Each structure stands twice: as C-alpha cells, then as structure tokens.
Amino acid sequence: MHIANPTLDLPSLRPGGHVPAGPCAAAVSPPAPQVHSAALLQGRNVVHIEHNGALYQLRSTRLGKLILTK
C-alpha cells in the first residue's frame, strides 16, 4: 500500500515545477514593533493583558523567562 506524502505533492517540489513570482508577504509588510519587557512589566513580575475579550497573564520567572497564560 502506497501512502501519499503531501509535501512531495507541491508543484514547486515536482521536477520542472515552479514557484509563483512576486513579492512574499514578509517582504511587503512593515517590521513588527519591538517592545522591551521592562516597558510591559514596569518593575512587576506579572501583568494582565486583555485580548479579544479574554484575559491573559504575562509572568516573568526567577530565571528571566516570560510565560504567557490564559
């Protein structure tokens, strides 16, 4: 039984296949803004962020990692 591999079924990966011409979305859109974590946390370990009606918690750990939870 042969199982098809979807990644090998892309036209650009077939012999003689082509990649569509034109700019990619990443090249056209402006760069994402950069915000320092200190600006968000303002000396706290936890900040709450409201997004699409849900409340998220951004927490800084003792090891300096950031954890975002819903």
C-alpha positions in Angstrom: 0.0 0.0 0.0 1.4 3.4 -1.0 0.7 6.4 1.3 1.0 9.7 -0.4 3.3 12.3 1.1 1.6 15.7 0.8 4.9 17.6 1.0 6.0 15.9 -2.2 2.8 16.8 -4.0 3.6 20.5 -4.1 4.0 21.9 -7.6 7.2 23.7 -6.6 8.8 20.4 -5.5 8.0 18.4 -8.6 10.6 18.2 -11.4 10.0 21.2 -13.6 7.7 22.8 -11.0 7.7 26.5 -10.4 7.5 28.9 -7.6 5.0 31.8 -8.1 6.7 35.1 -8.9 6.1 38.2 -6.9 7.0 39.6 -3.5 6.4 37.5 -0.5 4.1 38.8 2.3 7.1 39.2 4.7 8.9 41.5 2.3 5.9 43.7 1.8 4.6 44.1 5.4 6.4 46.5 7.8 8.6 45.1 10.5 6.9 44.2 13.8 7.4 46.8 16.5 9.8 45.9 19.3 8.8 46.5 22.9 11.2 45.9 25.8 9.7 43.6 28.5 10.6 46.1 31.2 8.1 48.6 29.5 5.4 46.0 29.8 6.1 44.7 33.3 7.1 48.1 34.8 9.0 46.5 37.7 6.4 43.9 38.4 6.6 40.1 37.9 3.1 39.9 36.4 1.0 42.0 34.1 -2.5 41.2 32.8 -3.3 41.6 29.1 -6.8 41.8 27.7 -7.0 40.4 24.1 -10.2 39.7 22.2 -12.3 39.7 25.3 -10.0 37.2 27.2 -7.6 38.0 30.0 -4.0 36.7 29.7 -1.3 36.8 32.3 2.3 37.6 31.3 4.7 36.5 34.0 8.4 36.9 34.4 10.1 33.9 36.1 13.1 33.9 38.5 15.2 32.6 35.6 14.3 35.6 33.4 11.9 33.7 31.2 8.5 35.0 30.1 5.3 32.9 30.4 2.0 33.9 28.8 -1.1 32.0 30.1 -4.8 32.4 29.6 
